[in-house]
Amino acid sequence: MQIPVIKNELAGALSALGKLVSRTSLIKAYQGIEIEGKANMLYFRTRNVIEQIEFRLFADLENDFPAILVEFEQFRQAVRNCKNKTLKFEIDCREVFIDDVKMAPVKGSFPQKEQVPDQDICVMELPSDTLSALSLLAPITDRDTNANKRADTRRILTGINISGDGFTATDGKELSNIPLKLGTNGSITIPFPLALLATKAFGESGRLCTWQKNEDTHFDLTLGEWTWSGKALNGNYPKWKQIVSERTDATHYVNIQDDQAEHLMRYLKSIPDDPRNFNSVKVSRLPDAPGNLHLESSNGMLFNIHAEFDPNWNGLAFRVRKEFLLHLLDAGHRKIELNDELSPIVGTGGCGKYITMPIRSAKPKQEASNQMETQTNIHPEQDEPQTIREEEETVSVQNPPHPQESTPQTPIPNTNLNKENPTMETNNITHVESAPVQTFTPNHESAKALPSIDELIAGIEAFKSTLKTLSDESAVMSRRIREFALAQRQKDREYKQTKRTLDRVRVASGAA
């Protein structure tokens, strides 16, 4: 049975189908693509252990045929090599041919897919901008490959939460919510939709069906001609409403026009990475040009654009990572709201709301000195630190700060740094138990000799880079050794073959 298939439609679908193919899996079925014909529709499916994606293509079938499993890579290569706009797709005795090229069969079969039950299910109608919303949230999800080795409270951040309030994603440092009318009060956290994003089914509406089986939650998401199904992530998603709430107390804002935002995005993309300083960008207003937004990267790259500030902006300045500012602008947000340089940064005006935390600088000299005097019961004059360190703030997803709180200490700093006062050097504090006055001068030289946290982080990054370089060099040397061994074996074979040839010639000449 020959079936005409348009090449472009099938070739475009294979890029998404290939996202779930496990090319190194010990289960051979997961290395193939399943093809089935039923009711004038061709079904193409691939899957991994927990997910399956299916593409439906209309075709004029003479007869239905059961599912056939063939090798995915050979099938994709045959479709690509076809020079005609219409493929010559043929099914004969459970064998698949494309332009007379026989596809290699794969032993085994796909596990039985969980069917959507007739009752006890939750159905959400998905609007036409569903895939666009998922693509905007993709950079904000936690893509850490070691997430599965961590606690469930962190693993849940690798997915995207879908509820009656829309789609929500966070990685613990930034958070975005896109409100969509889904007509349900349920909530589910789907895995990262890598295959679904590759379908490019933009503008397609659909529905999401979820149901409970034993202790697992299953889902079946349909968008246009695609169906993606699997298991949802277990665990409780963070109470993000405590972070993204109605802000009525924002005292400062800056508005950026669309044309200026395009220039700003190009500038941010041109800034080289600076992990030691968290890729920070300082945002402020030029004192001599109140209508200009001034940006300065950690490596000294300057940039100015026109913007509209609130009347009380004055000398406010804050630092934020360039990636976070790019995510804010990519979502269409053109208004940035905040209270001060330590409060949450909220982007509005685009798709939903976006929130992140600024990079917090060290406390001023006088404030740190007062705290040290209180703790030691002495009153020495403290010297100003030689360097001001900065640490990256994170959005707390377990006990997040409420945006309406005005206390600047509300943001929770990164837990792998000093939680109380990261700029306080304990070696500079003299503890005197029974004397009311200072007995000696603190040894500042020994304190200065201690490396800062930034230096330690930079040393670790340099060490990682050295290890990676050594690993690459080791791989190159191993490959060269294998190539040399192969060349040596080839020379040995040539030598033996030449020797045998000479022996036969010698015998033949002696016999003559």
HUWO-V652744 format. One record per backbone hydrogen bond with DSSP energy under -1.0 kcal/mol. CO is the residue of the C=O (numbers start at 1). NH is the residue of the N-H. If there is no record, write none. Layout:
BEGIN
co = <CO CO>
nh = <NH NH>
END
This chain:
BEGIN
co = <1 3 5 6 7 8 9 10 13 14 16 17 21 22 27 28 29 30 31 33 34 35 36 37 40 41 42 43 44 45 46 51 52 53 54 55 57 59 65 68 69 70 71 72 73 74 75 76 77 85 87 87 88 89 90 95 96 97 98 101 104 122 124 126 127 128 129 130 131 132 133 134 137 144 146 147 151 151 152 154 155 156 157 160 161 162 163 166 167 168 169 174 175 176 177 178 180 188 189 190 192 193 194 200 201 205 206 207 208 209 210 211 213 216 217 218 219 220 221 222 223 225 226 227 228 229 230 238 239 240 240 243 252 253 254 255 257 258 259 260 261 262 263 264 265 266 274 274 275 277 279 280 281 282 283 284 289 291 292 293 294 295 296 297 301 303 305 308 310 313 318 319 320 321 322 323 324 325 326 327 328 329 331 334 335 336 337 338 345 346 347 348 348 353 354 355 356 360 364 365 366 367 368 369 370 371 372 373 391 402 407 412 414 421 425 426 442 443 444 445 452 453 454 455 456 457 458 459 460 461 462 463 464 465 466 467 468 469 470 471 472 473 474 475 476 477 478 479 480 481 482 483 484 485 486 487 488 489 490 491 492 493 494 495 496 497 498 499 500 501 502 503 504 505 506 507 508>
nh = <91 89 87 10 11 12 13 14 17 18 19 20 23 25 30 31 32 22 72 70 45 68 43 65 59 38 57 36 55 34 53 48 229 46 227 44 42 61 37 35 106 33 75 76 77 78 79 80 81 7 5 89 99 3 97 92 103 90 101 98 71 210 208 206 130 203 133 134 135 136 137 138 140 147 149 150 154 155 156 157 158 159 142 190 168 188 166 163 178 161 176 171 355 169 353 167 182 162 233 160 194 197 198 202 204 224 126 222 124 220 122 218 216 213 232 211 230 209 228 207 226 56 223 54 221 52 219 240 242 243 244 245 338 310 336 308 261 262 263 264 265 266 267 268 269 270 277 279 278 280 322 298 320 296 318 294 292 307 286 305 284 303 282 300 297 295 293 255 313 316 283 359 281 325 326 327 328 329 330 331 333 332 351 256 348 254 346 252 356 337 354 334 335 177 347 175 345 391 368 369 370 371 372 373 374 375 376 377 360 405 410 394 417 424 428 429 444 447 448 449 456 457 458 459 460 461 462 463 464 465 466 467 468 469 470 471 472 473 474 475 476 477 478 479 480 481 482 483 484 485 486 487 488 489 490 491 492 493 494 495 496 497 498 499 500 501 502 503 504 505 506 507 508 509 510 511 512>
END
